[in-house]
């Protein structure tokens, strides 16, 4: 129990790039563009960060980090995430995974609030 | 004879302890962070510093127009944990559109053995956010 609390940390958040928007519903499907960008018009609304550190040589999966990024995107009121960047590093027996991305909101009549 | 051995060992232990305590402190005095000048206004560099500290696991607890500071959380390990470093970026407008950024890692007492200097990673991330080329690794980043 002590190890669960003291051997890993998850720090996530978003920084609005301009106007702020209300959060999306918890079941809203945020699209992830790990490469390229959507074809339709969009507005960049926030920078997203998900940071994981685990000791005892335990890795964090990319899927776990993406899910956390989607959660932050919903909180920022985003429709999708672009420019996803993954950074992995290690300090001794601590594995570090950081994912960053740009939350976007689709512009135009097709946008579903 | 035994008495002399005892004193000799005590003296050796004392010198070793002195070295362990004084040597890191002496090195720390030489270390004064890393300073880089960006061709960007201070507002942009401040935002980049916030993002950079977040990227290395030290989301800022103090955010001022010319200073950003955050602490990496301590984690326990099997042998050596990690975290606990205080990371800061001090900003100064040097001329129109140029900002000097001084990045500094301060190791703390708890978990010091598992702590590292993050200056270069912070500078590289700031450069990425600002869209400029990453600065070369300064020699000062290697010591503390």
gemmi code that builds the backbone of each chain (N, CA, C; Angstrom):
import gemmi

chains = {
    "A": [
        ("UNK", (0.844, -1.204, 0.000), (0.000, 0.000, 0.000), (0.878, 1.252, 0.000)),
        ("UNK", (1.923, 1.219, 0.849), (2.846, 2.342, 0.928), (3.538, 2.528, -0.411)),
        ("UNK", (3.882, 1.390, -1.066), (4.582, 1.452, -2.340), (3.686, 2.042, -3.427)),
        ("UNK", (2.420, 1.647, -3.436), (1.495, 2.167, -4.445), (1.448, 3.690, -4.362)),
        ("UNK", (1.484, 4.207, -3.135), (1.407, 5.656, -2.963), (2.742, 6.331, -3.233)),
        ("UNK", (3.850, 5.661, -2.932), (5.139, 6.336, -2.989), (6.035, 5.963, -4.135)),
        ("UNK", (5.660, 4.962, -4.941), (6.562, 4.490, -5.998), (6.179, 4.995, -7.378)),
        ("UNK", (5.050, 5.648, -7.503), (4.669, 6.147, -8.817), (3.932, 7.478, -8.684)),
        ("UNK", (4.080, 8.282, -9.716), (3.338, 9.544, -9.742), (2.753, 9.746, -11.132)),
        ("UNK", (1.580, 10.336, -11.172), (0.952, 10.734, -12.429), (0.567, 12.196, -12.280)),
        ("UNK", (1.072, 13.014, -13.193), (0.750, 14.435, -13.152), (0.242, 14.838, -14.528)),
        ("UNK", (-1.003, 15.272, -14.578), (-1.581, 15.640, -15.867), (-2.269, 16.987, -15.758)),
        ("UNK", (-2.382, 17.631, -16.887), (-3.057, 18.916, -16.889), (-3.099, 19.520, -18.272)),
        ("UNK", (-3.744, 20.672, -18.382), (-3.767, 21.368, -19.664), (-3.604, 22.860, -19.426)),
        ("UNK", (-3.044, 23.538, -20.432), (-2.875, 24.990, -20.357), (-3.596, 25.610, -21.549)),
        ("UNK", (-4.671, 26.387, -21.289), (-5.399, 27.006, -22.405), (-4.487, 27.918, -23.218)),
        ("UNK", (-4.670, 27.890, -24.526), (-3.847, 28.730, -25.398), (-4.549, 30.048, -25.721)),
        ("UNK", (-5.782, 30.170, -25.306), (-6.556, 31.394, -25.570), (-7.890, 31.282, -24.861)),
        ("UNK", (-8.950, 31.352, -25.668), (-10.295, 31.235, -25.104), (-10.487, 29.872, -24.441)),
        ("UNK", (-11.217, 29.845, -23.317), (-11.486, 28.567, -22.643), (-12.874, 28.054, -23.018)),
        ("UNK", (-13.054, 26.742, -22.925), (-14.323, 26.103, -23.319), (-14.794, 25.176, -22.199)),
        ("UNK", (-16.113, 24.941, -22.135), (-16.615, 24.005, -21.108), (-16.136, 22.588, -21.394)),
        ("UNK", (-15.973, 21.772, -20.352), (-15.485, 20.396, -20.582), (-16.496, 19.539, -21.337)),
        ("UNK", (-15.995, 18.522, -21.988), (-16.851, 17.553, -22.690), (-17.303, 16.481, -21.705)),
        ("UNK", (-18.334, 15.741, -22.106), (-18.847, 14.652, -21.261), (-17.784, 13.570, -21.103)),
        ("UNK", (-17.862, 12.832, -20.008), (-16.844, 11.808, -19.695), (-16.762, 10.716, -20.760)),
        ("UNK", (-17.863, 10.497, -21.504), (-17.847, 9.435, -22.525), (-17.604, 9.989, -23.928)),
        ("UNK", (-17.266, 11.258, -24.035), (-17.010, 11.847, -25.353), (-15.735, 11.243, -25.952)),
        ("UNK", (-15.838, 10.808, -27.204), (-14.696, 10.159, -27.860), (-13.771, 11.200, -28.482)),
        ("UNK", (-12.673, 11.449, -27.810), (-11.680, 12.414, -28.316), (-10.806, 11.709, -29.358)),
        ("UNK", (-10.717, 12.306, -30.539), (-9.873, 11.711, -31.582), (-8.402, 12.030, -31.314)),
        ("UNK", (-7.550, 11.062, -31.617), (-6.102, 11.263, -31.446), (-5.435, 11.171, -32.814)),
        ("UNK", (-4.708, 12.207, -33.175), (-3.938, 12.205, -34.418), (-2.459, 12.138, -34.038)),
        ("UNK", (-1.925, 10.920, -34.012), (-0.510, 10.784, -33.623), (0.408, 11.246, -34.750)),
        ("UNK", (-0.133, 11.280, -35.948), (0.599, 11.893, -37.059), (-0.430, 12.568, -37.958)),
        ("UNK", (-0.023, 13.637, -38.571), (-0.928, 14.362, -39.450), (-1.958, 15.175, -38.677)),
        ("UNK", (-2.848, 15.760, -39.445), (-3.873, 16.621, -38.850), (-5.210, 16.322, -39.501)),
        ("UNK", (-6.320, 16.661, -38.846), (-7.632, 16.426, -39.465), (-7.807, 17.289, -40.725)),
        ("UNK", (-8.646, 16.832, -41.611), (-8.860, 17.542, -42.874), (-9.728, 18.789, -42.692)),
        ("UNK", (-10.569, 18.772, -41.695), (-11.468, 19.912, -41.509), (-10.806, 21.027, -40.692)),
        ("UNK", (-11.403, 22.188, -40.737), (-10.838, 23.349, -40.036), (-10.909, 23.153, -38.524)),
        ("UNK", (-9.902, 23.662, -37.841), (-9.900, 23.521, -36.380), (-9.172, 24.696, -35.735)),
        ("UNK", (-9.346, 24.778, -34.423), (-8.689, 25.827, -33.643), (-7.888, 25.147, -32.535)),
        ("UNK", (-6.635, 25.564, -32.331), (-5.823, 25.041, -31.225), (-6.302, 25.696, -29.930)),
        ("UNK", (-6.693, 24.904, -28.947), (-7.257, 25.526, -27.732), (-6.435, 25.279, -26.456)),
        ("UNK", (-5.603, 24.247, -26.411), (-4.849, 24.001, -25.170), (-3.645, 23.106, -25.428)),
        ("UNK", (-2.659, 23.250, -24.567), (-1.543, 22.302, -24.553), (-1.841, 21.291, -23.450)),
        ("UNK", (-1.692, 20.012, -23.787), (-1.978, 18.935, -22.831), (-0.677, 18.265, -22.384)),
        ("UNK", (-0.628, 17.844, -21.142), (0.541, 17.120, -20.623), (0.093, 15.952, -19.753)),
        ("UNK", (0.703, 14.798, -19.961), (0.490, 13.640, -19.078), (1.861, 13.089, -18.712)),
        ("UNK", (2.131, 13.020, -17.422), (3.470, 12.642, -16.971), (3.380, 11.469, -16.000)),
        ("UNK", (4.133, 10.418, -16.290), (4.110, 9.212, -15.451), (5.524, 8.872, -15.003)),
        ("UNK", (5.681, 8.583, -13.731), (6.971, 8.095, -13.223), (6.702, 6.897, -12.329)),
        ("UNK", (7.415, 5.799, -12.598), (7.260, 4.597, -11.778), (8.629, 4.039, -11.433)),
        ("UNK", (8.817, 3.707, -10.181), (10.076, 3.090, -9.766), (9.940, 1.566, -9.883)),
        ("UNK", (10.914, 0.821, -9.358), (10.951, -0.648, -9.438), (10.978, -1.140, -10.889)),
        ("UNK", (11.519, -0.314, -11.799), (11.681, -0.689, -13.212), (10.352, -1.026, -13.887)),
        ("UNK", (9.285, -0.380, -13.478), (7.961, -0.627, -14.079), (7.702, 0.416, -15.165)),
        ("UNK", (7.299, -0.061, -16.341), (7.001, 0.833, -17.462), (5.545, 1.300, -17.415)),
        ("UNK", (5.282, 2.408, -18.075), (3.906, 2.855, -18.313), (3.644, 2.678, -19.800)),
        ("UNK", (2.492, 2.112, -20.130), (2.208, 1.858, -21.541), (1.773, 3.141, -22.252)),
        ("UNK", (2.007, 3.149, -23.563), (1.609, 4.275, -24.401), (0.089, 4.451, -24.335)),
        ("UNK", (-0.639, 3.324, -24.321), (-2.110, 3.386, -24.295), (-2.620, 4.064, -23.023)),
        ("UNK", (-1.963, 3.771, -21.905), (-2.350, 4.403, -20.632), (-2.170, 5.914, -20.716)),
        ("UNK", (-1.051, 6.312, -21.298), (-0.759, 7.743, -21.400), (-1.723, 8.436, -22.365)),
        ("UNK", (-2.068, 7.739, -23.459), (-3.026, 8.314, -24.428), (-4.389, 8.511, -23.756)),
        ("UNK", (-4.799, 7.521, -22.969), (-6.089, 7.625, -22.272), (-6.098, 8.842, -21.335)),
        ("UNK", (-4.977, 9.092, -20.679), (-4.882, 10.248, -19.780), (-4.906, 11.548, -20.577)),
        ("UNK", (-4.269, 11.522, -21.762), (-4.267, 12.710, -22.622), (-5.699, 13.020, -23.098)),
        ("UNK", (-6.447, 11.960, -23.422), (-7.847, 12.140, -23.849), (-8.681, 12.740, -22.708)),
        ("UNK", (-8.402, 12.275, -21.482), (-9.120, 12.798, -20.317), (-8.876, 14.304, -20.171)),
        ("UNK", (-7.624, 14.710, -20.349), (-7.287, 16.138, -20.251), (-7.914, 16.921, -21.396)),
        ("UNK", (-7.965, 16.296, -22.578), (-8.575, 16.958, -23.738), (-10.060, 17.216, -23.477)),
        ("UNK", (-10.744, 16.223, -22.895), (-12.165, 16.407, -22.557), (-12.323, 17.555, -21.557)),
        ("UNK", (-11.425, 17.598, -20.571), (-11.493, 18.660, -19.557), (-11.288, 20.040, -20.191)),
        ("UNK", (-10.508, 20.080, -21.271), (-10.246, 21.356, -21.949), (-11.350, 21.696, -22.946)),
        ("UNK", (-12.290, 20.771, -23.147), (-13.386, 21.005, -24.090), (-12.996, 20.745, -25.528)),
        ("UNK", (-12.050, 19.836, -25.729), (-11.518, 19.592, -27.074), (-12.256, 18.469, -27.802)),
        ("UNK", (-12.147, 18.502, -29.141), (-12.691, 17.435, -29.978), (-11.619, 16.409, -30.323)),
        ("UNK", (-10.387, 16.867, -30.405), (-9.311, 15.972, -30.846), (-7.963, 16.473, -30.330)),
        ("UNK", (-6.958, 15.631, -30.509), (-5.596, 15.988, -30.089), (-4.658, 15.784, -31.273)),
        ("UNK", (-3.835, 16.780, -31.524), (-2.834, 16.671, -32.599), (-1.438, 16.893, -32.001)),
        ("UNK", (-0.442, 16.713, -32.841), (0.964, 16.954, -32.452), (1.332, 16.221, -31.162)),
        ("UNK", (0.971, 14.946, -31.099), (1.293, 14.134, -29.919), (2.783, 13.806, -29.938)),
        ("UNK", (3.431, 14.066, -28.830), (4.880, 13.822, -28.719), (5.135, 12.985, -27.475)),
        ("UNK", (5.874, 11.896, -27.647), (6.170, 11.007, -26.506), (7.638, 11.139, -26.118)),
        ("UNK", (7.899, 11.288, -24.821), (9.276, 11.361, -24.327), (9.455, 10.321, -23.228)),
        ("UNK", (10.415, 9.437, -23.428), (10.718, 8.435, -22.403), (12.115, 8.676, -21.870)),
        ("UNK", (12.289, 8.565, -20.578), (13.618, 8.679, -19.988), (13.672, 7.811, -18.741)),
        ("UNK", (14.837, 7.769, -18.136), (15.025, 6.898, -16.971), (15.997, 7.557, -15.990)),
        ("UNK", (15.650, 7.488, -14.717), (16.561, 7.941, -13.665), (16.712, 6.762, -12.713)),
        ("UNK", (17.855, 6.076, -12.778), (18.047, 4.898, -11.938), (16.986, 3.859, -12.236)),
        ("UNK", (16.221, 3.471, -11.233), (15.185, 2.463, -11.440), (13.822, 3.088, -11.712)),
        ("UNK", (13.802, 4.390, -11.985), (12.547, 5.082, -12.284), (12.390, 5.258, -13.793)),
        ("UNK", (11.291, 4.750, -14.336), (10.989, 4.962, -15.748), (10.011, 6.123, -15.867)),
        ("UNK", (10.340, 7.027, -16.775), (9.536, 8.240, -16.950), (8.934, 8.245, -18.348)),
        ("UNK", (7.637, 8.534, -18.406), (6.957, 8.683, -19.702), (6.194, 9.989, -19.675)),
        ("UNK", (6.438, 10.818, -20.665), (5.691, 12.077, -20.766), (5.082, 12.176, -22.155)),
        ("UNK", (3.797, 12.465, -22.194), (3.103, 12.691, -23.463), (2.594, 14.118, -23.477)),
        ("UNK", (2.828, 14.789, -24.578), (2.268, 16.132, -24.725), (1.534, 16.197, -26.055)),
        ("UNK", (0.553, 17.048, -26.133), (-0.215, 17.185, -27.368), (-0.952, 18.512, -27.366)),
        ("UNK", (-1.497, 18.836, -28.513), (-2.269, 20.077, -28.639), (-3.738, 19.711, -28.813)),
        ("UNK", (-4.547, 20.222, -27.895), (-5.989, 19.978, -27.975), (-6.590, 20.937, -28.991)),
        ("UNK", (-7.479, 20.391, -29.825), (-8.110, 21.239, -30.847), (-9.627, 21.130, -30.768)),
        ("UNK", (-10.273, 22.116, -31.323), (-11.723, 22.135, -31.385), (-12.091, 22.386, -32.847)),
        ("UNK", (-12.943, 21.547, -33.378), (-13.301, 21.701, -34.786), (-14.097, 22.986, -34.985)),
        ("UNK", (-13.809, 23.643, -36.089), (-14.529, 24.874, -36.425), (-15.573, 24.546, -37.486)),
        ("UNK", (-16.620, 25.358, -37.579), (-17.608, 25.166, -38.622), (-18.834, 24.435, -38.139)),
        ("UNK", (-19.806, 24.267, -39.052), (-21.125, 23.728, -38.680), (-21.124, 22.266, -38.248)),
        ("UNK", (-20.091, 21.504, -38.599), (-20.095, 20.080, -38.244), (-19.761, 19.851, -36.780)),
        ("UNK", (-19.321, 20.911, -36.100), (-18.904, 20.752, -34.700), (-20.064, 20.355, -33.793)),
        ("UNK", (-19.898, 19.303, -33.044), (-20.928, 18.868, -32.084), (-20.526, 19.320, -30.694)),
        ("UNK", (-21.314, 20.180, -30.046), (-20.928, 20.703, -28.723), (-20.998, 19.648, -27.633)),
    ],
    "B": [
        ("UNK", (49.502, 0.579, 22.189), (49.417, 0.345, 20.745), (47.971, 0.336, 20.269)),
        ("UNK", (47.121, -0.395, 21.020), (45.698, -0.436, 20.682), (45.073, 0.948, 20.739)),
        ("UNK", (45.545, 1.704, 21.735), (45.030, 3.062, 21.892), (45.374, 3.910, 20.659)),
        ("UNK", (46.650, 3.740, 20.157), (47.062, 4.513, 18.978), (46.257, 4.098, 17.748)),
        ("UNK", (45.990, 2.784, 17.602), (45.170, 2.291, 16.487), (43.771, 2.891, 16.511)),
        ("UNK", (43.234, 2.931, 17.701), (41.882, 3.467, 17.873), (41.807, 4.926, 17.433)),
        ("UNK", (42.825, 5.703, 17.882), (42.854, 7.121, 17.507), (43.051, 7.285, 16.001)),
        ("UNK", (43.904, 6.400, 15.439), (44.155, 6.452, 13.995), (42.891, 6.195, 13.198)),
        ("UNK", (42.142, 5.185, 13.644), (40.901, 4.855, 12.942), (39.865, 5.980, 13.089)),
        ("UNK", (39.816, 6.544, 14.280), (38.870, 7.640, 14.515), (39.207, 8.827, 13.630)),
        ("UNK", (40.516, 9.109, 13.477), (40.957, 10.219, 12.637), (40.595, 9.960, 11.174)),
        ("UNK", (40.823, 8.722, 10.708), (40.498, 8.365, 9.318), (39.004, 8.489, 9.068)),
        ("UNK", (38.219, 8.010, 10.030), (36.754, 8.089, 9.882), (36.306, 9.544, 9.856)),
        ("UNK", (36.934, 10.354, 10.699), (36.594, 11.785, 10.745), (36.907, 12.471, 9.433)),
        ("UNK", (38.083, 12.162, 8.851), (38.471, 12.764, 7.569), (37.528, 12.325, 6.450)),
        ("UNK", (37.167, 11.026, 6.474), (36.245, 10.517, 5.454), (34.903, 11.227, 5.549)),
        ("UNK", (34.413, 11.390, 6.769), (33.131, 12.063, 6.988), (33.200, 13.507, 6.509)),
        ("UNK", (34.318, 14.158, 6.807), (34.521, 15.550, 6.386), (34.474, 15.651, 4.865)),
        ("UNK", (35.113, 14.687, 4.189), (35.146, 14.687, 2.725), (33.732, 14.510, 2.161)),
        ("UNK", (32.983, 13.556, 2.744), (31.627, 13.271, 2.257), (30.721, 14.493, 2.428)),
        ("UNK", (30.895, 15.199, 3.529), (30.025, 16.346, 3.818), (30.453, 17.585, 3.041)),
        ("UNK", (31.755, 17.830, 2.975), (32.252, 19.078, 2.397), (32.347, 19.033, 0.874)),
        ("UNK", (32.734, 17.883, 0.297), (32.950, 17.812, -1.151), (31.700, 18.176, -1.963)),
        ("UNK", (30.514, 17.583, -1.672), (29.338, 17.975, -2.451), (29.003, 19.448, -2.272)),
        ("UNK", (29.197, 19.966, -1.069), (28.901, 21.373, -0.817), (29.828, 22.268, -1.637)),
        ("UNK", (31.098, 21.867, -1.727), (32.061, 22.655, -2.505), (31.697, 22.644, -3.983)),
        ("UNK", (31.274, 21.476, -4.486), (30.866, 21.379, -5.885), (29.627, 22.215, -6.134)),
        ("UNK", (28.673, 22.155, -5.178), (27.425, 22.885, -5.328), (27.680, 24.383, -5.423)),
        ("UNK", (28.712, 24.865, -4.713), (29.011, 26.290, -4.769), (29.475, 26.699, -6.162)),
        ("UNK", (30.182, 25.799, -6.863), (30.663, 26.108, -8.207), (29.514, 26.112, -9.205)),
        ("UNK", (28.528, 25.268, -8.978), (27.402, 25.150, -9.903), (26.471, 26.340, -9.749)),
        ("UNK", (26.166, 26.987, -10.867), (25.263, 28.127, -10.772), (24.230, 28.074, -11.891)),
        ("UNK", (23.829, 26.869, -12.267), (22.811, 26.736, -13.299), (23.358, 26.997, -14.691)),
        ("UNK", (22.445, 27.105, -15.634), (22.814, 27.316, -17.029), (22.035, 28.521, -17.548)),
        ("UNK", (22.719, 29.412, -18.225), (22.066, 30.626, -18.726), (22.105, 30.658, -20.249)),
        ("UNK", (20.942, 30.892, -20.842), (20.808, 30.935, -22.301), (19.964, 32.160, -22.661)),
        ("UNK", (20.259, 32.770, -23.802), (19.433, 33.888, -24.268), (18.606, 33.436, -25.472)),
        ("UNK", (17.292, 33.642, -25.372), (16.385, 33.308, -26.464), (15.980, 34.590, -27.189)),
        ("UNK", (15.852, 34.492, -28.516), (15.387, 35.643, -29.306), (13.871, 35.693, -29.288)),
        ("UNK", (13.312, 35.722, -28.098), (11.849, 35.741, -27.935), (11.505, 36.664, -26.770)),
        ("UNK", (10.314, 37.267, -26.800), (9.923, 38.133, -25.681), (9.707, 37.336, -24.396)),
        ("UNK", (9.806, 38.007, -23.278), (9.776, 37.339, -21.977), (8.455, 36.586, -21.736)),
        ("UNK", (7.349, 37.104, -22.268), (6.057, 36.431, -22.065), (6.073, 35.038, -22.699)),
        ("UNK", (6.638, 34.945, -23.893), (6.705, 33.658, -24.595), (7.655, 32.696, -23.875)),
        ("UNK", (8.777, 33.228, -23.418), (9.780, 32.381, -22.757), (9.234, 31.884, -21.410)),
        ("UNK", (8.446, 32.709, -20.741), (7.856, 32.297, -19.461), (6.899, 31.115, -19.672)),
        ("UNK", (6.071, 31.204, -20.729), (5.149, 30.094, -21.029), (5.935, 28.829, -21.383)),
        ("UNK", (7.006, 29.008, -22.128), (7.842, 27.857, -22.504), (8.474, 27.224, -21.265)),
        ("UNK", (8.852, 28.063, -20.306), (9.447, 27.548, -19.057), (8.416, 26.742, -18.268)),
        ("UNK", (7.174, 27.233, -18.242), (6.089, 26.508, -17.549), (5.906, 25.132, -18.194)),
        ("UNK", (5.850, 25.103, -19.519), (5.674, 23.828, -20.231), (6.865, 22.899, -20.013)),
        ("UNK", (8.058, 23.476, -20.006), (9.270, 22.661, -19.863), (9.346, 22.013, -18.475)),
        ("UNK", (9.012, 22.778, -17.441), (9.045, 22.198, -16.087), (7.988, 21.103, -15.969)),
        ("UNK", (6.832, 21.324, -16.577), (5.768, 20.306, -16.556), (6.242, 19.032, -17.244)),
        ("UNK", (6.973, 19.206, -18.327), (7.455, 18.063, -19.108), (8.421, 17.173, -18.317)),
        ("UNK", (9.208, 17.773, -17.440), (10.151, 16.966, -16.658), (9.586, 16.579, -15.293)),
        ("UNK", (8.279, 16.749, -15.123), (7.619, 16.277, -13.896), (7.686, 17.242, -12.733)),
        ("UNK", (7.823, 18.534, -13.051), (7.847, 19.544, -11.981), (6.884, 20.673, -12.329)),
        ("UNK", (5.575, 20.375, -12.361), (4.625, 21.444, -12.701), (4.805, 22.629, -11.740)),
        ("UNK", (4.884, 23.848, -12.282), (5.252, 25.001, -11.449), (4.303, 25.250, -10.281)),
        ("UNK", (4.892, 25.437, -9.109), (4.121, 25.834, -7.931), (4.209, 27.349, -7.764)),
        ("UNK", (5.181, 27.943, -8.427), (5.337, 29.398, -8.396), (5.493, 29.892, -9.833)),
        ("UNK", (4.577, 30.777, -10.234), (4.633, 31.328, -11.590), (4.555, 32.839, -11.519)),
        ("UNK", (5.645, 33.495, -11.819), (5.673, 34.952, -11.873), (6.138, 35.347, -13.270)),
        ("UNK", (5.936, 36.610, -13.669), (6.337, 37.014, -15.032), (7.815, 36.763, -15.338)),
        ("UNK", (8.651, 36.795, -14.299), (10.091, 36.602, -14.557), (10.699, 35.444, -13.757)),
        ("UNK", (9.839, 34.567, -13.209), (10.367, 33.435, -12.443), (9.349, 32.290, -12.397)),
        ("UNK", (9.852, 31.089, -12.636), (9.006, 29.898, -12.586), (9.745, 28.845, -11.771)),
        ("UNK", (9.031, 28.185, -10.870), (9.687, 27.178, -10.020), (8.749, 26.003, -9.765)),
        ("UNK", (9.310, 24.800, -9.754), (8.517, 23.613, -9.459), (9.391, 22.553, -8.812)),
        ("UNK", (8.747, 21.595, -8.177), (9.508, 20.528, -7.514), (9.058, 19.168, -8.038)),
        ("UNK", (10.029, 18.307, -8.333), (9.702, 16.945, -8.739), (9.351, 16.127, -7.498)),
        ("UNK", (8.300, 15.340, -7.612), (7.859, 14.561, -6.448), (8.842, 13.448, -6.117)),
        ("UNK", (9.010, 13.193, -4.825), (9.867, 12.090, -4.378), (9.161, 10.757, -4.602)),
        ("UNK", (9.937, 9.776, -5.040), (9.406, 8.414, -5.190), (10.366, 7.426, -4.549)),
        ("UNK", (9.799, 6.435, -3.894), (10.638, 5.419, -3.254), (10.996, 4.336, -4.261)),
        ("UNK", (12.206, 3.813, -4.145), (12.608, 2.724, -5.012), (13.082, 1.533, -4.206)),
        ("UNK", (13.475, 0.465, -4.900), (14.009, -0.708, -4.202), (15.323, -0.347, -3.519)),
        ("UNK", (16.207, 0.312, -4.298), (17.497, 0.739, -3.759), (17.556, 2.258, -3.658)),
        ("UNK", (17.374, 2.885, -4.804), (17.422, 4.353, -4.856), (16.152, 4.853, -5.522)),
        ("UNK", (15.462, 5.756, -4.892), (14.250, 6.338, -5.477), (14.625, 7.459, -6.439)),
        ("UNK", (13.737, 8.369, -6.634), (14.039, 9.511, -7.499), (13.158, 10.677, -7.109)),
        ("UNK", (13.443, 11.815, -7.709), (12.646, 13.011, -7.462), (13.132, 13.815, -6.276)),
        ("UNK", (12.460, 14.946, -6.058), (12.803, 15.824, -4.955), (13.566, 17.068, -5.384)),
        ("UNK", (13.999, 17.106, -6.656), (14.752, 18.272, -7.115), (13.842, 19.500, -7.241)),
        ("UNK", (14.400, 20.663, -6.887), (13.715, 21.935, -7.110), (14.250, 22.498, -8.417)),
        ("UNK", (13.366, 22.804, -9.347), (13.796, 23.316, -10.647), (13.271, 24.729, -10.825)),
        ("UNK", (14.127, 25.612, -11.287), (13.673, 26.992, -11.459), (14.215, 27.596, -12.746)),
        ("UNK", (13.449, 28.547, -13.272), (13.883, 29.309, -14.445), (13.666, 30.787, -14.124)),
        ("UNK", (14.761, 31.541, -14.081), (14.685, 32.979, -13.828), (14.868, 33.708, -15.155)),
        ("UNK", (13.992, 34.678, -15.422), (13.985, 35.346, -16.726), (14.320, 36.824, -16.596)),
        ("UNK", (15.089, 37.311, -17.576), (15.442, 38.732, -17.612), (15.363, 39.211, -19.056)),
        ("UNK", (14.637, 40.309, -19.274), (14.616, 40.918, -20.609), (15.945, 41.630, -20.821)),
        ("UNK", (16.703, 41.191, -21.815), (18.013, 41.807, -22.015), (17.957, 42.939, -23.047)),
        ("UNK", (17.111, 42.797, -24.049), (16.845, 43.879, -24.989), (15.524, 43.545, -25.672)),
        ("UNK", (15.041, 44.406, -26.524), (13.736, 44.201, -27.140), (13.667, 42.843, -27.852)),
        ("UNK", (12.720, 42.042, -27.414), (12.515, 40.754, -28.066), (13.513, 39.680, -27.691)),
        ("UNK", (14.372, 39.937, -26.709), (15.344, 38.925, -26.274), (15.216, 38.691, -24.771)),
        ("UNK", (15.319, 37.443, -24.384), (15.162, 37.106, -22.965), (16.262, 36.148, -22.524)),
        ("UNK", (16.858, 36.470, -21.384), (17.876, 35.588, -20.808), (17.182, 34.663, -19.802)),
        ("UNK", (17.422, 33.378, -19.953), (16.815, 32.391, -19.051), (17.908, 31.665, -18.277)),
        ("UNK", (17.786, 31.711, -16.963), (18.753, 31.003, -16.120), (18.047, 29.797, -15.499)),
        ("UNK", (18.462, 28.624, -15.908), (17.828, 27.385, -15.443), (18.687, 26.772, -14.346)),
        ("UNK", (18.049, 26.367, -13.270), (18.830, 25.848, -12.144), (18.122, 24.650, -11.503)),
        ("UNK", (18.889, 23.621, -11.209), (18.396, 22.467, -10.454), (19.002, 22.512, -9.064)),
        ("UNK", (18.159, 22.442, -8.050), (18.667, 22.389, -6.673), (18.301, 21.040, -6.081)),
        ("UNK", (19.321, 20.258, -5.758), (19.059, 18.953, -5.137), (18.696, 19.153, -3.678)),
        ("UNK", (17.752, 18.365, -3.217), (17.320, 18.471, -1.822), (17.859, 17.292, -1.027)),
        ("UNK", (17.717, 17.349, 0.281), (18.333, 16.346, 1.154), (17.683, 14.965, 0.995)),
        ("UNK", (16.347, 14.927, 1.006), (15.649, 13.633, 0.954), (15.771, 13.032, -0.448)),
        ("UNK", (16.365, 11.854, -0.534), (16.509, 11.145, -1.804), (17.560, 11.739, -2.722)),
        ("UNK", (18.537, 12.432, -2.158), (19.562, 13.108, -2.960), (20.295, 12.156, -3.909)),
        ("UNK", (20.501, 10.912, -3.456), (21.249, 9.948, -4.276), (20.556, 9.666, -5.608)),
        ("UNK", (19.243, 9.782, -5.649), (18.503, 9.504, -6.884), (18.113, 10.757, -7.641)),
        ("UNK", (18.762, 11.863, -7.345), (18.402, 13.116, -8.006), (19.407, 13.449, -9.103)),
        ("UNK", (18.949, 14.198, -10.087), (19.846, 14.570, -11.179), (19.613, 16.022, -11.581)),
        ("UNK", (20.525, 16.540, -12.385), (20.407, 17.905, -12.884), (19.591, 17.876, -14.182)),
        ("UNK", (18.522, 18.654, -14.237), (17.582, 18.624, -15.359), (17.734, 19.812, -16.302)),
        ("UNK", (18.754, 20.644, -16.099), (18.861, 21.901, -16.840), (18.792, 21.718, -18.360)),
        ("UNK", (19.559, 20.751, -18.880), (19.619, 20.595, -20.332), (18.268, 20.169, -20.904)),
        ("UNK", (17.587, 19.240, -20.228), (16.266, 18.804, -20.702), (15.281, 19.973, -20.709)),
        ("UNK", (15.363, 20.812, -19.678), (14.463, 21.969, -19.593), (14.744, 22.938, -20.747)),
        ("UNK", (16.021, 23.199, -20.996), (16.375, 24.124, -22.081), (15.941, 23.572, -23.441)),
        ("UNK", (16.126, 22.263, -23.632), (15.727, 21.662, -24.913), (14.218, 21.763, -25.118)),
        ("UNK", (13.456, 21.520, -24.054), (12.007, 21.596, -24.175), (11.559, 23.038, -24.406)),
        ("UNK", (12.210, 23.979, -23.728), (11.874, 25.394, -23.956), (12.129, 25.764, -25.421)),
        ("UNK", (13.233, 25.278, -25.956), (13.563, 25.566, -27.355), (12.515, 24.981, -28.298)),
        ("UNK", (12.046, 23.756, -27.988), (11.011, 23.130, -28.831), (9.727, 23.943, -28.796)),
        ("UNK", (9.315, 24.341, -27.596), (8.070, 25.102, -27.451), (8.183, 26.442, -28.180)),
        ("UNK", (9.360, 27.047, -28.126), (9.563, 28.357, -28.754), (9.849, 28.246, -30.247)),
        ("UNK", (10.082, 27.020, -30.711), (10.337, 26.815, -32.126), (11.709, 27.287, -32.556)),
        ("UNK", (12.689, 27.175, -31.658), (14.056, 27.546, -32.025), (14.951, 26.310, -31.872)),
        ("UNK", (16.164, 26.383, -32.390), (17.043, 25.223, -32.294), (17.516, 25.039, -30.853)),
        ("UNK", (17.684, 23.767, -30.478), (18.043, 23.445, -29.093), (19.463, 23.905, -28.788)),
        ("UNK", (19.679, 24.497, -27.610), (21.020, 24.938, -27.237), (21.949, 23.756, -26.972)),
        ("UNK", (23.245, 23.950, -27.189), (24.231, 22.894, -26.930), (24.337, 22.657, -25.432)),
        ("UNK", (24.750, 21.430, -25.066), (24.877, 21.079, -23.651), (26.019, 21.864, -23.005)),
        ("UNK", (25.701, 22.755, -22.060), (26.772, 23.490, -21.398), (27.476, 22.603, -20.379)),
        ("UNK", (28.746, 22.831, -20.147), (29.516, 22.010, -19.218), (28.982, 22.112, -17.812)),
        ("UNK", (28.413, 23.269, -17.446), (27.935, 23.479, -16.073), (26.840, 22.508, -15.692)),
        ("UNK", (26.103, 21.982, -16.672), (24.982, 21.090, -16.361), (25.448, 19.772, -15.781)),
        ("UNK", (26.698, 19.432, -15.980), (27.184, 18.128, -15.543), (27.563, 18.070, -14.071)),
        ("UNK", (27.718, 19.223, -13.461), (28.189, 19.212, -12.075), (27.114, 19.670, -11.109)),
        ("UNK", (27.099, 19.172, -9.965), (26.428, 19.663, -8.775), (26.684, 18.671, -7.680)),
    ],
}
model = gemmi.Model(1)
for chain_id, residues in chains.items():
    chain = gemmi.Chain(chain_id)
    for i, (resn, *xyz) in enumerate(residues, 1):
        res = gemmi.Residue()
        res.name, res.seqid = resn, gemmi.SeqId(i, " ")
        for name, pos in zip(("N", "CA", "C"), xyz):
            atom = gemmi.Atom()
            atom.name, atom.element = name, gemmi.Element(name[0])
            atom.pos, atom.b_iso = gemmi.Position(*pos), 0.0
            res.add_atom(atom)
        chain.add_residue(res)
    model.add_chain(chain)
structure = gemmi.Structure()
structure.add_model(model)
structure.setup_entities()
